[in-house]
């Protein structure tokens, strides 16, 4: 144990009785002599090298650990394959630049640019020097075309630095925006971040937030002083809030899980916008039969609710992917749609799928924006997409219209129309109206459209029977009054009292009307709500058996990728509008 100036005991792993090795600054093979100017210069240089690593000290490191947080160097060690190459070891007279580490590392054998705030030094706060360091790192990542990882743990702008702290953030904001769409970036949120410390990481492609962390434009104290509201950090800017709004893409239990998620995500991402995502040889045959899809659909459609039976589309995605592995993006937001990254035949594939298990798979505002953002990312970074359609349409209602469902739907449609990567559409079940028209069909640019035998594609869903057979329905409903009168008379003739006779007549005629309407519904489904017309018109290329779905999709995708030239878009495009 050792003590500091305040006489507090501080735990240490050092043996106080051990003889300390002195750092030698002599050239091997030379005659020993008294240290001169050269040796002194070497010693000073070595001290400068070590300063960033030793800055925190034991006490500050302990404080960080007591908060269940790692130091920046521990985070780098956890993520990197080997020792980092630190880019700037600067340490100004006012700790300028000292609270931020920028470096080059390797993750799974790939070069990655990385930065991390050192919370043990000035609470990881930003000044002008730090902003310049970040800007240079971002420019380096874009120039050398390597991904970027950020480990954010900062109290915000360094107040004593005055406007310099704000300039530092502005430098970083600008540089990060300019590399958006050039190289992918993954941001981790650690600790308690506010102000600019929230803007910066959300400029990244993906954001990972562990439990028991906070970030937001203002903290609870500011909210209390300005609005008089008592709110906890979790309620204001915890993962439960940000995961629902789409600000956070992944929620994980702790820092180690966050860094593991970085490694997992990097496996699906290309280094830059001019490459394909890394191919991985797979032992899972492309011709593997997907019998579990058959089982899923059989249980759903042979149930009493038939075509209205919801099912979890992630089960189908799992069957399509190599060994069932896929990574869902924003899994806690808008689960009526699923966005995910997986592999088929070793090729990285993006999946966009309606999920009937939640809200019948209807597309609402959150689902549309979730889809649009993911599609746009895949487009920028040469990732092909398979769309799995099973939806009755866009969610109607006053609340959706007042919040701008039209604008959200347009954002999704625009992203789909702009796609230049190979993209397929699989019609699973329901594909009606505007939802079909805006969901990657041949007119919007699909390369390949197939349908399962369970597909129902039409201008309108079951409600369309009211328009297609309006004359027949009018005739049926117009006969109700007369039939009730006839049946009432017949029941009275059978010695039933008038009231009972009429009630019996209304029940019998009601059953007749329901049966007639059901017959028309079946006729509508047989004549119009099926893939026959779409197949005959060329809107669908082929009908695929559920057990053959992986093989058909994987082989066609492999062909498309063999003839796809990955490249940046003709002009610079960003990941966010």
Rosetta blueprint (number, residue, H / E / L):
1 X L
2 X E
3 X E
4 X L
5 X L
6 X L
7 X L
8 X L
9 X E
10 X E
11 X L
12 X L
13 X L
14 X L
15 X L
16 X L
17 X L
18 X L
19 X L
20 X L
21 X L
22 X L
23 X L
24 X L
25 X L
26 X L
27 X L
28 X L
29 X L
30 X L
31 X L
32 X L
33 X L
34 X L
35 X L
36 X L
37 X H
38 X H
39 X H
40 X H
41 X H
42 X H
43 X H
44 X H
45 X H
46 X H
47 X H
48 X H
49 X H
50 X H
51 X H
52 X H
53 X H
54 X H
55 X L
56 X L
57 X H
58 X H
59 X H
60 X H
61 X H
62 X H
63 X H
64 X H
65 X H
66 X H
67 X L
68 X L
69 X L
70 X L
71 X L
72 X H
73 X H
74 X H
75 X H
76 X H
77 X H
78 X H
79 X H
80 X L
81 X L
82 X L
83 X L
84 X L
85 X E
86 X E
87 X L
88 X L
89 X L
90 X L
91 X L
92 X L
93 X L
94 X L
95 X L
96 X L
97 X L
98 X L
99 X L
100 X E
101 X E
102 X E
103 X E
104 X E
105 X E
106 X E
107 X E
108 X L
109 X L
110 X E
111 X E
112 X E
113 X E
114 X E
115 X E
116 X E
117 X E
118 X L
119 X L
120 X L
121 X L
122 X H
123 X H
124 X H
125 X L
126 X E
127 X L
128 X H
129 X H
130 X H
131 X H
132 X H
133 X H
134 X H
135 X H
136 X H
137 X H
138 X H
139 X H
140 X H
141 X H
142 X H
143 X H
144 X H
145 X L
146 X L
147 X E
148 X E
149 X E
150 X E
151 X E
152 X E
153 X L
154 X L
155 X L
156 X L
157 X E
158 X L
159 X H
160 X H
161 X H
162 X L
163 X H
164 X H
165 X H
166 X H
167 X H
168 X H
169 X H
170 X H
171 X H
172 X H
173 X H
174 X H
175 X H
176 X H
177 X H
178 X H
179 X H
180 X L
181 X L
182 X L
183 X L
184 X L
185 X E
186 X E
187 X E
188 X E
189 X E
190 X L
191 X L
192 X E
193 X E
194 X E
195 X L
196 X H
197 X H
198 X H
199 X H
200 X H
201 X H
202 X H
203 X L
204 X L
205 X L
206 X E
207 X E
208 X E
209 X E
210 X E
211 X L
212 X L
213 X L
214 X E
215 X E
216 X E
217 X L
218 X L
219 X L
220 X H
221 X H
222 X H
223 X H
224 X H
225 X H
226 X H
227 X H
228 X L
229 X L
230 X L
231 X L
232 X L
233 X H
234 X H
235 X H
236 X H
237 X H
238 X L
239 X H
240 X H
241 X H
242 X H
243 X H
244 X H
245 X H
246 X L
247 X L
248 X L
249 X L
250 X E
251 X E
252 X E
253 X L
254 X L
255 X H
256 X H
257 X H
258 X H
259 X H
260 X H
261 X H
262 X H
263 X H
264 X H
265 X H
266 X H
267 X L
268 X L
269 X L
270 X L
271 X L
272 X L
273 X L
274 X L
275 X L
276 X L
277 X L
278 X L
279 X L
280 X L
281 X L
282 X L
283 X L
284 X L
285 X L
286 X L
287 X L
288 X L
289 X L
290 X L
291 X H
292 X H
293 X H
294 X H
295 X H
296 X H
297 X H
298 X H
299 X H
300 X H
301 X H
302 X L
303 X L
304 X L
305 X L
306 X H
307 X H
308 X H
309 X L
310 X L
311 X L
312 X L
313 X H
314 X H
315 X H
316 X H
317 X H
318 X H
319 X H
320 X H
321 X L
322 X H
323 X H
324 X H
325 X L
326 X E
327 X E
328 X E
329 X E
330 X L
331 X L
332 X L
333 X L
334 X L
335 X L
336 X L
337 X E
338 X E
339 X E
340 X E
341 X E
342 X E
343 X E
344 X E
345 X L
346 X L
347 X E
348 X E
349 X E
350 X E
351 X E
352 X E
353 X E
354 X E
355 X L
356 X L
357 X L
358 X L
359 X H
360 X H
361 X H
362 X L
363 X E
364 X L
365 X H
366 X H
367 X H
368 X H
369 X H
370 X H
371 X H
372 X H
373 X H
374 X H
375 X H
376 X H
377 X H
378 X H
379 X H
380 X H
381 X L
382 X L
383 X L
384 X E
385 X E
386 X E
387 X E
388 X E
389 X E
390 X E
391 X E
392 X L
393 X L
394 X E
395 X L
396 X L
397 X L
398 X H
399 X H
400 X H
401 X H
402 X H
403 X H
404 X L
405 X H
406 X H
407 X H
408 X H
409 X H
410 X H
411 X H
412 X H
413 X H
414 X H
415 X H
416 X H
417 X H
418 X L
419 X L
420 X L
421 X L
422 X L
423 X E
424 X E
425 X E
426 X E
427 X E
428 X E
429 X E
430 X E
431 X E
432 X E
433 X H
434 X H
435 X H
436 X H
437 X H
438 X L
439 X L
440 X L
441 X L
442 X L
443 X L
444 X L
445 X L
446 X L
447 X L
448 X E
449 X E
450 X E
451 X E
452 X E
453 X L
454 X L
455 X L
456 X E
457 X E
458 X E
459 X L
460 X L
461 X L
462 X H
463 X H
464 X H
465 X H
466 X H
467 X H
468 X H
469 X L
470 X H
471 X H
472 X H
473 X H
474 X H
475 X H
476 X H
477 X H
478 X H
479 X L
480 X H
481 X H
482 X H
483 X H
484 X H
485 X H
486 X H
487 X H
488 X H
489 X H
490 X H
491 X H
492 X H
493 X H
494 X L
495 X L
496 X L
497 X L
498 X H
499 X H
500 X H
501 X H
502 X H
503 X H
504 X H
505 X H
506 X H
507 X H
508 X H
509 X H
510 X H
511 X H
512 X H
513 X H
514 X H
515 X H
516 X H
517 X H
518 X H
519 X H
520 X H
521 X H
522 X H
523 X H
524 X H
525 X H
526 X H
527 X H
528 X L
529 X L
530 X L
531 X L
532 X H
533 X H
534 X H
535 X H
536 X H
537 X H
538 X L
539 X L
540 X L
541 X L
542 X E
543 X E
544 X E
545 X L
546 X H
547 X H
548 X H
549 X H
550 X H
551 X H
552 X H
553 X H
554 X H
555 X H
556 X H
557 X H
558 X H
559 X H
560 X H
561 X H
562 X H
563 X L
564 X L
565 X L
566 X L
567 X L
568 X L
569 X L
570 X L
571 X L
572 X L
573 X L
574 X L
575 X L
576 X L
577 X L
